[in-house]
Amino acid sequence: MLIKRQIITIAAVLTAVMNLAQSPLILDPPAGIIDGVNVLSPTSVIIQVRAPFKDFVHLRGDFNGFAINDASLMNVSQDGTRHWLEVNGLNGYQYWRYHFLIEGSLEVGDPYAELVLDPWNDGYIPEDHFPNMPGFPFGQANWQNGVFRTAPPVFAWTDEDFVRPTQDKLIIYELLIRDFDESQTYQDVLDKLDYLEWLGINAIELMPVSEFDGNLSWGYNPSFRLAPDKYYGTGTLLKSLINAAHERGIAVIMDIVPNHSFGLDPMVRMYQNPNGAVASNNPWFNEVAMHPFSTGYDFNHGDPWTVEHWKRIFDHWLDEYHIDGYRIDLSKGLTQTYSGSDVGQWNQYDQSRIDILFEYGNHIWSEHPGTYLILEHLGNNEEESALANGGFMLWGKMTDAYTQATMGYGGDLNWGVWSNRNWNWPNLVTYFESHDEQRFAYEVQAYGASSNGYNIQDFETAMERIALAHAFLICAPGPKMIWQQGELGYDLNLFDCGDGTINESCKLDEKPSLWEYLEVPERRGLVKHISAFTNLKTTQPVFMSWDFNVDMANAVKRIHLYSPTQNAIVLGNFATEGMSIVPDFPFAGTWHDYLTGEEIEVSDLSDAWNLSPGEFRILLDTPLPAPDLDPNTPLQLHPGCMDSMAVNYDLEATTDDGSCSYLVSFSVDLGSIEPSTAGVHITGDFQGWNPGSTPLTLTEEGTWEVPVVLTPGQTFTYKFINGNDWGFDEGVPEACGVPNGLGGFNRSWNFETSTTPHPNLVCWSSCEACGNGDTGAAYCGPGTVWDDDQQLCIGTSDGDTCPEDVTGDGIVTIEDLLALLSAFSESCSSL
């Protein structure tokens, strides 16, 4: 009944259109007005739509009760291409829904809306994905509506100090929000940033997140280009993810789809034949796709309006969402050279396609220097070289070679290195697994080779082989990419239908996240190895060097990396039997196995090394701490102090790293000694033996006290100073002191654990509290005696029994040391 009533209501409204004069005012919009919503003030906007060849357009929305009347009729520019209308009386914080009604019958949303309501799919978005989402205006609209606010909350960015990783150091983690974790929102990635940071990746590549048809797509069927898809969360949550990633040094790259669009795109629907095909007067799309791999409706990138449209889209996400770059889907499709169904012709060098890509690239780099632009080109090397040498990065698909090598059937990996393609720059993003390929771990376990009891299909062996593959992928020069949970050995068939069947039609279906794999020791060992490789890639200078050679065609593979301060060799046996190889060390001497910490002495540079099947070594000429590769221990995802009693307690820490520090009170009683006007201080190895930087405070009990932050597991030495300089320090008795190397003693305290009692209150120059116990010779050092008046140990006046008293004043002080040191400049006559 509700649906019927809505249909009647809309039909009545449309009938009313025909009774109105449809002669819009011909008037150009004010200067600077662009397509979409132009906010003039919190109470006023101008909304414009580009619609040439359309006689009249009505603007309908909450602001006019979705009316169709003279007041909703949009003005049209003198050239007939732009329809616009000023709207006043708005509330800055309210959501305003709207759409365009073209020539009384065609209802479309705003192509430039930054929030879109969908009558078919929004009802299936869980409330916690997009809290307080505006409702669709049923009864007033049939198709998507745009939404705007004139004074939305301003996001508080804190990423102003973020510096993008250089292109050649990128380790990209491609992920699909839908399948990344159970909740299917940006929050899932936020919650896993500890893990991703630990893993060592420095860039996240999000599969398309702009508004697409449906809720559960891969995202390559986009419709509204400036609006984040609501199923993954709010735009604010997306900004929070990007901001948090930046705070950890992680860039965010967005997958974007300029090749094509789908049927809900307003710019398709405005100029469409009755059979659904693109009309000949469509300003943005080709009537017929230019190439054989096109899907949906093919953009005409030879048209200035299309170029303007896409430049605006590129700018939007960089400005509004602080993204760091784009992975441009199907970039080889951005051509106006017709190849029909001829894939070979499409793959030929196409200068017009290069020109189109550089039109966009040069615009982006001019407006946003340093932006990553990664092309999914997969074309011939001549064309890819021209693009790479001009600054683009390109996907370097090495799936077949790495899969064959890892399965034990041989595979030449050399083509995965940019220099072997004769490129000028390291702009090849090499990978062997992406969203599009069969899962790597599935292939290895399903089809791995077997020989003499060594079976690659064995689970533990397969995980070790996948670690071997990642060692060569990541350690070879240039940017790299891995696919989500591939580091865990994700082995669910790409074509799994979720019901026990396998079918290629299920490729795009939802796939479960399998984070429980982290509880499997063999998988945990794999991910720890990959983290160790990424740590080398991002922190060690030789892995950023452009001075290298690779030998990765045969079963035993080798990488050499050179730099002025560090050299490295990576060796690996991809065969199913033991093999030998000469490492070809550049020089003899001490080398270090990074993975084991083993020190290796190399004397004969021609010695061959024997490697077991699947064995690999990473050798450096500089020592580094061996990484944690123990498969039986937890990941150190967020190491920190987990003791709530510590001063540096980390509420978010997942593993205790032994860094807990505690306040320790040191106290001294001066007894009858007059405190110095410069104050009483403590000095020790915990503060660099600075005599005047750590003052004590007088307590109500008349003693002096200071809290110092210290970490257990160490022994600290210190002493008190009545003043703020040397010469006023106490004479620590031998009975409770440790030699200071200057003929005297310092106090010592072993801070064993957090429960170790704090040092006792002591009397100045004493081992005990003032007035406690025997204060005689048992507590005074050689040549000193206890002075009851001064309440401290003092030197004797007998020079024979106190040789340390160089000045002969009866007290051993710093002046005695200075006098002794001054004698080194004098000559002694021979006896």
C-alpha positions in Angstrom: 0.0 0.0 0.0 2.8 2.4 0.9 4.6 1.7 -2.4 1.4 2.3 -4.4 0.7 5.5 -2.6 4.2 6.7 -3.3 3.9 5.9 -7.0 0.6 7.8 -7.1 2.2 10.8 -5.4 5.1 11.0 -7.7 2.9 10.5 -10.8 0.7 13.4 -9.6 3.7 15.6 -9.2 5.1 14.8 -12.6 1.7 15.5 -14.1 1.8 18.9 -12.5 5.0 19.7 -14.4 3.2 19.6 -17.6 0.9 22.3 -16.4 3.7 24.7 -15.7 5.5 27.1 -18.0 8.8 25.5 -18.7 10.7 28.5 -20.1 13.7 29.0 -17.8 15.4 32.4 -17.4 18.4 32.6 -19.6 21.2 33.9 -17.3 24.8 33.0 -16.8 25.8 31.9 -13.3 28.0 34.2 -11.2 31.7 33.9 -11.9 33.4 31.0 -10.2 30.4 28.7 -10.0 31.1 25.1 -10.7 28.9 22.0 -11.2 27.4 20.8 -8.0 26.8 22.6 -4.7 28.5 26.0 -4.3 28.2 27.2 -0.7 27.9 31.0 -0.6 27.2 31.2 3.2 25.7 28.9 5.9 22.3 30.0 4.6 22.8 30.1 0.9 24.0 28.0 -2.0 24.0 27.9 -5.8 23.5 24.4 -7.3 24.5 23.8 -10.9 24.2 20.9 -13.2 25.7 20.6 -16.7 23.0 19.4 -19.0 23.4 20.6 -22.6 20.6 19.9 -25.1 18.1 19.8 -22.1 15.3 22.4 -22.4 14.6 22.8 -18.7 15.6 21.3 -15.3 13.9 21.6 -11.9 15.9 21.5 -8.7 13.9 19.6 -6.1 14.8 19.1 -2.4 14.1 19.6 1.3 14.6 23.3 0.9 11.5 23.6 -1.4 9.5 20.7 -0.2 10.5 18.8 -3.4 8.2 21.1 -5.3 7.9 21.4 -9.0 7.0 25.0 -9.8 8.3 28.2 -11.2 10.5 28.7 -8.1 12.2 25.3 -8.6 12.9 25.9 -12.3 16.6 26.4 -12.8 18.2 29.2 -14.8 20.1 28.2 -17.9 23.3 29.7 -19.2 23.4 31.6 -22.4 25.2 28.7 -24.2 22.6 26.3 -22.9 25.0 24.0 -21.2 24.5 24.8 -17.5 21.4 24.9 -15.4 21.7 26.7 -12.0 19.6 28.0 -9.1 20.3 29.9 -5.9 18.8 28.5 -2.7 18.4 30.6 0.4 17.1 30.2 4.0 19.2 27.2 4.8 20.3 25.9 8.2 24.1 25.3 8.2 24.1 22.0 10.2 21.1 20.3 8.6 21.3 17.6 5.9 19.6 18.9 2.7 18.5 16.2 0.2 18.1 17.1 -3.5 18.0 15.9 -7.1 17.4 17.2 -10.6 14.2 16.6 -12.6 15.1 17.0 -16.3 12.4 17.9 -18.8 9.7 16.7 -16.4 10.6 13.0 -16.6 14.2 12.2 -16.0 15.2 12.2 -12.3 19.0 12.2 -11.6 21.2 12.8 -8.7 24.1 15.3 -8.7 27.2 13.7 -10.2 29.3 15.9 -7.7 27.4 15.1 -4.6 29.6 14.1 -1.7 27.0 12.1 0.1 24.4 10.0 -1.9 21.2 8.3 -0.8 20.1 5.2 -2.5 16.5 3.9 -2.4 17.5 0.3 -3.1 20.5 -0.4 -1.0 20.6 2.0 2.0 18.1 -0.1 3.9 20.7 -2.9 4.1 23.4 -0.7 5.6 23.8 -1.6 9.3 23.2 1.3 11.7 26.7 1.1 13.2 28.2 1.5 9.7 26.7 4.9 9.2 25.1 6.2 12.4 22.3 8.7 11.9 22.4 8.4 8.1 19.8 10.7 6.5 16.8 8.7 5.2 15.9 8.5 1.6 12.9 10.8 0.6 10.5 8.1 -0.3 7.4 9.6 -1.9 9.4 12.5 -3.3 12.1 10.6 -5.4 12.7 7.3 -7.2 16.4 7.6 -7.9 19.5 8.6 -5.9 19.6 11.9 -4.1 22.5 14.0 -3.2 23.0 15.4 0.3 24.8 18.5 1.5 25.4 20.7 4.5 26.5 24.3 4.3 28.4 24.3 7.6 29.5 20.7 8.3 31.8 19.9 11.2 35.5 20.5 10.2 37.7 17.5 10.6 40.7 18.1 12.9 43.7 16.8 10.8 46.9 16.2 12.7 49.0 14.8 9.9 50.8 18.1 8.9 54.2 16.5 9.7 53.6 13.3 7.7 56.2 12.7 5.0 55.3 10.3 2.2 57.8 7.4 1.8 59.8 7.7 -1.4 58.4 5.7 -4.3 61.3 3.3 -4.4 60.8 2.3 -0.7 57.1 1.7 -0.9 55.7 -1.6 0.5 52.0 -1.4 -0.4 49.3 -3.5 1.3 46.3 -3.8 -1.0 43.1 -4.4 0.8 39.3 -4.6 0.3 37.4 -3.1 3.2 34.5 -5.5 2.6 36.7 -8.6 3.2 39.4 -7.2 5.5 37.6 -8.0 8.7 34.1 -9.0 10.0 32.6 -5.6 10.5 33.4 -4.5 6.9 34.1 -0.9 7.8 37.0 1.6 7.9 37.1 1.0 11.7 38.4 -2.5 11.0 41.5 -1.1 9.4 41.9 1.5 12.1 41.8 -1.3 14.7 44.5 -3.2 12.7 47.0 -0.3 12.3 49.1 -1.7 15.1 49.4 -4.9 13.2 50.1 -3.2 9.8 52.7 -1.0 11.4 54.4 -4.0 13.0 54.2 -5.8 9.6 56.3 -3.0 8.2 54.2 -1.9 5.3 54.3 1.9 4.7 51.3 2.3 2.3 47.8 1.0 2.3 46.0 0.7 -1.1 42.3 0.8 -0.7 40.2 -0.9 -3.4 37.6 1.6 -4.7 35.7 3.3 -1.9 33.7 5.9 -3.9 30.0 5.3 -4.2 29.3 2.1 -6.3 26.3 0.2 -7.3 25.1 -2.0 -4.5 26.7 -2.5 -1.1 29.1 -5.4 -1.4 30.9 -4.8 -4.6 34.7 -4.8 -5.2 34.0 -1.2 -6.1 34.9 -1.3 -9.8 31.3 -0.4 -10.8 31.3 3.2 -9.6 28.5 5.7 -10.0 29.1 8.9 -7.9 32.8 9.8 -7.8 33.1 12.3 -5.0 31.1 10.4 -2.4 32.5 7.6 -0.2 30.4 4.5 -0.3 28.3 4.5 2.9 28.5 0.8 3.6 32.1 1.1 4.7 31.4 4.0 7.1 31.1 7.8 7.1 33.4 10.1 5.3 34.7 11.3 8.7 35.7 7.7 9.6 37.6 7.4 6.4 39.4 10.7 7.2 40.2 9.3 10.7 41.7 6.2 9.1 43.9 8.2 6.8 44.9 10.6 9.6 45.8 7.7 11.9 47.8 6.0 9.2 49.7 9.1 8.5 50.6 9.5 12.2 52.3 6.0 11.9 54.1 6.9 8.7 51.8 5.0 6.5 50.6 6.5 3.2 47.1 5.8 1.8 46.6 5.1 -1.9 43.1 5.0 -3.4 42.1 2.7 -6.2 40.2 4.8 -8.8 38.3 3.8 -11.9 38.4 6.4 -14.8 38.0 3.9 -17.6 34.3 3.3 -17.2 31.1 3.9 -15.3 27.9 1.9 -14.7 24.2 2.5 -15.3 23.4 4.5 -12.1 26.0 7.2 -13.1 23.9 10.4 -13.7 26.1 11.4 -16.6 25.2 8.1 -18.3 21.5 8.4 -17.5 21.2 11.9 -18.8 22.2 10.9 -22.4 21.1 7.3 -22.9 19.1 5.6 -25.7 15.9 3.7 -24.8 17.9 0.4 -25.1 20.3 1.6 -22.5 23.2 2.4 -24.8 25.1 5.7 -24.7 23.4 8.3 -26.9 25.4 10.0 -29.6 25.1 13.4 -27.9 26.5 12.2 -24.5 29.3 14.7 -23.7 31.3 12.3 -21.6 31.0 8.7 -22.9 31.8 6.9 -26.1 28.9 5.3 -27.9 31.1 2.2 -28.5 33.9 1.2 -26.2 37.3 1.8 -27.6 39.0 -1.4 -26.5 38.1 -5.1 -26.0 38.5 -5.2 -22.2 36.0 -2.4 -21.5 33.2 -3.0 -19.0 30.2 -0.8 -18.3 30.2 2.6 -20.2 33.5 3.8 -21.7 34.6 7.3 -20.8 35.7 9.5 -23.7 39.0 10.9 -22.4 39.5 12.9 -25.6 36.6 15.2 -24.7 37.6 18.4 -22.7 34.6 18.0 -20.4 35.7 14.5 -19.4 39.2 15.7 -18.7 37.8 18.6 -16.6 35.6 16.1 -14.8 38.4 13.7 -13.9 40.8 16.5 -12.9 38.2 17.6 -10.4 37.8 14.1 -9.1 41.5 13.6 -8.7 41.8 16.9 -6.8 38.9 16.2 -4.6 40.3 13.2 -2.8 43.7 14.7 -2.5 42.4 17.9 -1.0 39.4 16.7 1.1 40.7 13.3 2.3 44.5 13.8 2.3 45.1 10.7 0.3 48.6 10.2 -1.0 48.0 8.8 -4.5 46.0 6.7 -6.9 46.1 3.3 -8.3 44.5 3.9 -11.7 42.4 0.9 -12.7 42.6 -0.3 -16.3 44.8 2.6 -17.3 45.4 1.0 -20.7 41.7 1.7 -21.5 42.2 5.5 -21.4 42.5 5.7 -25.1 40.5 7.0 -28.1 42.3 4.7 -30.5 39.7 2.1 -31.5 40.9 -1.5 -31.3 37.5 -3.3 -31.3 38.0 -6.8 -30.1 41.7 -7.0 -31.2 43.7 -7.3 -28.0 47.0 -7.3 -29.9 46.2 -3.9 -31.4 45.1 -2.6 -28.1 48.4 -3.6 -26.6 50.4 -1.7 -29.2 52.3 1.5 -28.4 49.7 4.3 -28.3 51.0 7.8 -28.1 47.5 9.3 -27.7 47.0 7.1 -24.6 50.3 8.3 -23.2 49.2 11.9 -23.9 45.9 11.4 -22.0 47.7 9.9 -19.0 50.2 12.7 -18.8 47.4 15.3 -19.1 46.1 14.0 -15.8 49.5 13.2 -14.3 51.0 16.6 -15.0 47.9 18.3 -13.6 48.0 16.2 -10.4 51.8 16.7 -9.9 51.5 20.4 -10.5 48.7 20.8 -8.0 49.8 18.1 -5.5 53.6 17.5 -5.9 54.7 14.0 -4.8 51.4 12.3 -5.4 51.8 8.6 -6.2 50.3 7.6 -9.5 50.3 3.8 -10.1 48.9 2.5 -13.4 47.4 -0.9 -13.8 48.6 -0.8 -17.4 50.0 -4.3 -18.1 51.0 -3.2 -21.5 54.0 -3.5 -23.8 57.3 -2.4 -22.4 57.9 0.4 -24.9 54.8 2.2 -23.7 55.3 1.4 -20.1 58.9 2.6 -20.3 57.7 6.0 -21.6 55.2 6.2 -18.7 57.7 5.0 -16.0 60.4 7.4 -17.2 57.9 10.2 -16.9 57.1 9.6 -13.3 54.3 7.1 -13.3 54.6 3.8 -11.3 53.2 0.7 -12.9 51.9 -2.6 -11.6 54.5 -5.2 -12.3 52.6 -8.5 -12.3 54.9 -11.4 -11.6 52.3 -14.0 -10.6 53.1 -16.7 -13.0 56.9 -16.6 -12.5 56.7 -16.5 -8.7 54.0 -19.1 -8.5 56.0 -21.5 -10.7 59.2 -20.9 -8.8 57.6 -21.3 -5.4 55.8 -24.5 -6.5 59.2 -25.9 -7.5 58.8 -25.8 -11.3 61.3 -23.1 -12.1 60.5 -19.5 -12.7 62.5 -16.5 -13.9 62.0 -13.6 -11.5 64.3 -11.1 -13.3 61.5 -9.3 -15.1 60.2 -8.1 -11.8 63.1 -5.7 -11.4 62.8 -2.3 -13.1 66.4 -2.2 -14.4 65.8 -5.4 -16.4 63.1 -3.5 -18.3 65.6 -0.7 -19.1 63.6 1.9 -17.2 65.4 5.0 -15.9 63.7 4.9 -12.5 62.5 2.3 -9.9 58.9 2.8 -10.8 57.9 -0.9 -11.1 55.5 -2.0 -8.3 56.3 -5.7 -8.3 53.8 -8.2 -6.9 52.8 -11.8 -7.2 49.4 -11.5 -5.6 46.7 -8.9 -5.9 42.9 -8.9 -5.6 42.7 -10.3 -9.1 44.8 -13.5 -8.9 44.1 -16.9 -7.5 45.4 -17.0 -3.9 49.1 -17.7 -3.9 49.1 -20.0 -0.9 46.2 -22.0 -2.4 48.3 -22.6 -5.6 51.4 -23.6 -3.7 49.6 -26.1 -1.5 47.4 -27.5 -4.3 50.1 -27.9 -7.1 53.5 -27.8 -5.4 56.1 -30.3 -6.6 57.5 -33.2 -4.6 60.9 -35.0 -4.8 62.7 -37.5 -2.5 60.4 -36.9 0.4 60.4 -33.1 0.1 56.8 -32.2 -0.6 55.9 -28.6 -1.3 52.2 -29.4 -0.8 53.0 -30.2 2.9 51.5 -27.3 4.9 54.7 -26.5 6.9 56.8 -26.7 3.8 54.4 -24.5 1.8 54.6 -21.8 4.4 58.4 -21.9 4.3 58.3 -21.6 0.5 56.0 -18.6 0.7 58.5 -17.0 3.1 61.2 -17.7 0.5 59.1 -16.0 -2.2 58.6 -12.9 -0.1 62.3 -12.7 0.7 63.1 -12.2 -3.0 60.0 -10.1 -3.7 60.7 -7.6 -0.9 64.5 -7.6 -0.9 64.8 -7.0 -4.6 65.1 -3.2 -5.4 62.0 -1.1 -6.1 58.5 -0.7 -4.7 56.5 -3.8 -3.8 52.9 -4.8 -3.1 51.3 -7.6 -1.1 47.6 -8.6 -0.9 45.7 -8.6 2.4 46.3 -11.6 4.6 48.6 -13.1 1.9 51.3 -12.7 4.6 49.3 -15.2 6.6 49.2 -17.7 3.8 45.6 -17.0 3.0 44.6 -20.1 1.1 40.9 -20.0 0.4 40.2 -20.5 -3.3 39.5 -17.2 -5.1 36.4 -18.9 -6.7 35.0 -20.3 -3.5 31.3 -19.7 -3.4 30.9 -20.1 0.4 28.6 -23.1 0.1 31.2 -25.8 -0.5 31.3 -25.3 -4.3 34.0 -23.7 -6.5 32.9 -21.6 -9.5 34.5 -18.8 -11.4 31.2 -16.8 -11.1 32.0 -16.5 -7.4 35.2 -14.6 -7.8 33.7 -11.3 -6.7 31.7 -12.9 -3.8 32.5 -12.0 -0.2 35.4 -14.0 1.3 35.9 -14.5 5.0 38.7 -12.7 6.9 40.9 -15.3 8.5 42.7 -13.5 11.2 42.6 -16.6 13.3 45.4 -17.8 11.1 47.7 -15.8 13.4 47.2 -18.5 16.1 48.7 -21.1 13.8 52.5 -21.4 14.5 53.5 -22.0 10.9 51.5 -19.0 9.7 52.8 -16.9 12.5 56.3 -17.9 11.5 55.6 -16.8 8.0 54.3 -13.4 8.9 57.3 -12.8 11.3 59.6 -13.5 8.4 57.8 -11.0 6.1 57.9 -8.4 8.9 61.7 -9.0 9.1 62.0 -8.5 5.4 60.0 -5.3 5.4 62.1 -4.0 8.3 65.2 -4.4 6.2 63.6 -2.8 3.2 62.5 0.3 5.1 65.4 0.9 7.5 68.6 -0.4 6.0 70.4 1.8 3.4 71.6 -1.0 1.2 68.0 -2.1 0.5 67.3 1.4 -0.8 70.3 1.4 -3.1 70.2 1.6 -6.9 73.5 -0.2 -7.1 72.7 -3.9 -7.4 72.6 -6.9 -9.6 70.1 -9.8 -9.6 70.5 -13.4 -10.8 67.0 -14.9 -10.4 66.5 -16.9 -13.5 67.7 -20.3 -12.2 66.5 -22.5 -9.4 69.1 -21.0 -7.0 68.6 -17.3 -7.0 70.8 -14.5 -5.8 70.6 -10.7 -5.2 73.6 -8.4 -4.6 73.0 -5.0 -3.1 75.8 -2.4 -2.6 76.1 0.9 -0.9 78.9 3.0 0.6 78.0 1.9 4.2 76.5 -1.5 3.8 76.4 -4.5 1.4 74.0 -7.4 1.3 73.5 -10.7 -0.5 70.2 -12.7 -0.7 70.5 -16.4 -1.6 67.6 -18.8 -2.1 67.1 -22.3 -3.3 63.7 -22.7 -5.1 64.5 -26.3 -6.2 63.1 -29.4 -4.6 66.6 -30.8 -3.9 69.8 -29.4 -2.3 71.7 -27.1 -4.6 75.0 -25.2 -4.3 75.9 -21.6 -5.3 78.8 -19.3 -4.9 77.6 -16.4 -3.0 80.1 -14.1 -4.7 80.9 -12.0 -1.7 82.4 -8.7 -2.8 85.2 -9.0 -0.2 86.5 -11.3 2.4 86.0 -10.7 6.1 83.1 -10.8 8.6 79.6 -11.2 7.4 76.4 -11.6 9.3 73.3 -13.8 8.8 70.4 -11.4 9.4 67.9 -14.1 10.2 69.9 -16.0 12.7 72.4 -13.5 14.0 75.3 -15.8 13.1 78.7 -14.3 12.4 80.4 -15.7 9.3 84.1 -15.4 8.4 84.6 -15.4 4.7 88.1 -16.1 3.4 87.8 -17.8 0.1 85.5 -15.8 -2.3 85.2 -18.8 -4.6 83.7 -21.2 -2.0 80.3 -22.6 -2.9 77.5 -22.8 -0.4 75.1 -25.7 -0.2 71.5 -24.8 0.3 68.7 -27.2 1.3 65.5 -27.1 -0.8 63.6 -24.0 0.2 66.5 -22.6 2.2 67.4 -18.9 2.0 69.9 -16.6 3.6 70.2 -12.8 3.9 73.8 -11.8 4.5 75.1 -8.4 5.5 78.5 -6.9 6.2 77.0 -5.0 9.2 75.6 -6.7 12.3 71.9 -6.2 13.1 69.8 -7.6 15.9 68.3 -10.9 14.8 64.6 -10.6 14.3 62.1 -12.6 16.3 61.1 -15.5 14.0 59.9 -17.9 16.8 56.6 -19.2 15.5 55.5 -20.2 19.0 55.6 -16.7 20.5 53.0 -13.9 20.1 53.6 -11.0 17.7 55.0 -7.9 19.2 52.2 -5.8 17.7 52.1 -2.9 20.1 55.0 -3.4 22.5 55.0 -1.2 25.5 54.7 -1.1 29.3 51.7 -3.1 30.5 52.1 -2.4 34.3 49.5 0.1 35.4 51.7 1.2 38.3 54.4 2.4 35.9 54.8 6.0 34.8 54.8 5.0 31.2 51.9 2.5 31.3 50.5 2.0 27.8 46.9 1.2 27.8 47.1 0.0 24.2 50.1 -2.2 24.6 49.5 -5.8 23.6 52.9 -7.2 24.7 55.2 -6.0 27.5 58.6 -4.9 26.1 60.3 -4.4 29.4 60.2 -0.7 29.1 58.2 0.0 32.3 59.7 2.8 34.3 58.9 3.8 37.9 59.3 6.7 40.3 62.1 5.9 42.7 62.6 8.2 45.8 66.1 9.0 46.9 66.5 10.8 50.2 69.2 12.1 52.5 69.3 13.7 55.9 71.9 16.5 56.3 71.7 16.2 60.1 73.2 19.3 61.6 74.9 20.4 58.4 73.6 23.7 57.0 72.0 23.3 53.6 73.7 25.1 50.8 72.0 28.2 49.4 72.4 26.5 46.0 70.2 23.7 47.2 70.8 20.0 47.7 71.2 17.8 44.6 71.7 14.2 43.6 74.0 13.2 40.8 74.4 9.7 39.2 74.8 7.6 36.1 71.0 7.9 35.5 71.3 11.6 34.8 74.8 11.8 33.3 76.6 12.8 36.6 75.4 16.4 36.3 75.9 17.9 39.8 73.4 20.7 39.4 70.5 19.3 37.3 68.5 17.2 39.8 67.6 19.1 43.0 66.0 17.6 46.1 63.1 19.0 48.0 62.9 19.6 51.7 60.2 17.4 53.3 58.1 18.2 56.4 60.3 15.8 58.4 63.4 17.9 57.6 65.0 15.5 55.2 65.7 16.0 51.5 64.0 13.9 48.8 63.7 13.6 45.0 61.7 11.2 42.8 63.6 9.8 39.8 62.2 7.8 36.9 64.2 4.6 36.5 63.8 1.2 34.7 64.3 -2.0 36.6 67.0 -4.5 35.8 70.0 -2.2 36.4 72.3 -1.1 39.1 72.6 2.6 39.6 75.4 4.6 41.2 75.0 8.1 42.7 75.9 10.5 45.5 74.4 13.6 47.1 75.7 17.1 46.8 75.2 20.0 49.3 75.2 22.6 46.6 75.2 22.3 42.8 78.8 21.6 41.9 81.6 19.2 42.4 83.6 19.9 45.6 80.4 19.9 47.7 79.7 16.2 47.2 79.5 13.9 50.2 82.2 11.4 51.2 80.6 8.0 50.7 81.9 5.4 53.2 83.6 2.4 51.7 81.3 0.1 53.6 78.3 1.1 51.5 80.0 2.4 48.4 81.6 1.3 45.2 84.9 2.7 43.9 84.5 5.7 41.7 87.9 5.5 40.0 89.1 8.6 41.7 90.1 7.2 45.0 86.7 7.6 46.6 83.3 5.9 46.5 79.8 6.3 45.1 76.6 4.9 46.5 75.1 2.0 44.7 71.6 0.6 44.4 70.4 -2.5 42.5 66.9 -1.9 41.0 66.1 -5.5 40.4 62.3 -5.4 39.9 59.4 -3.0 40.2 58.9 -4.4 43.7 62.4 -3.7 44.9 62.3 -1.4 48.0 63.4 2.1 47.4 66.8 3.2 48.7 66.8 3.9 52.5 67.0 7.3 53.9 70.6 7.9 54.8 72.6 10.5 56.7 75.0 12.7 54.8 78.3 10.8 54.2 76.9 7.8 56.1 75.6 4.3 55.4 72.7 4.7 57.8 70.1 7.2 58.9 71.4 9.9 61.2 71.7 8.7 64.8 71.2 5.1 63.9 73.7 2.4 64.7 77.5 2.7 64.9 78.9 5.7 63.2 82.5 4.8 63.7 85.2 3.3 61.6 82.9 0.6 60.3 81.2 3.2 58.1 84.1 5.5 57.2 86.7 4.8 54.6 90.5 4.5 55.0 92.1 7.6 56.4 88.8 9.0 57.6 87.1 9.2 60.9 83.5 10.0 62.1 83.1 13.6 63.2 80.2 13.9 65.7 80.0 17.6 65.4 79.7 17.6 61.6 77.9 14.2 61.5 80.1 12.9 58.6 83.3 11.1 57.9 86.3 13.4 57.6 89.9 12.8 56.8 92.6 12.5 59.5 95.2 15.3 59.8 98.0 12.8 59.8 99.5 12.9 56.4 101.2 9.5 56.9 97.9 7.8 57.5 95.9 9.9 55.0 98.0 10.1 51.8 94.8 11.1 49.9 94.8 14.5 51.7 97.2 16.2 49.2 96.4 19.7 50.4 96.9 18.8 54.1 93.7 20.4 55.3 92.6 17.3 57.1 89.7 16.5 54.7 89.8 14.6 51.4 87.9 16.7 48.9 87.9 17.5 45.2 90.6 20.0 45.8 93.0 17.1 46.6 92.3 15.6 43.2 92.8 18.9 41.5 96.1 19.4 43.3 97.2 16.0 42.2 96.2 16.5 38.6 98.1 19.9 38.5 101.3 18.0 39.3 101.2 16.3 36.0 102.4 19.5 34.3 105.5 19.8 36.5 108.9 18.2 36.1 110.4 15.9 38.8 114.1 15.9 39.4 115.8 12.5 39.4 116.9 11.2 42.8 
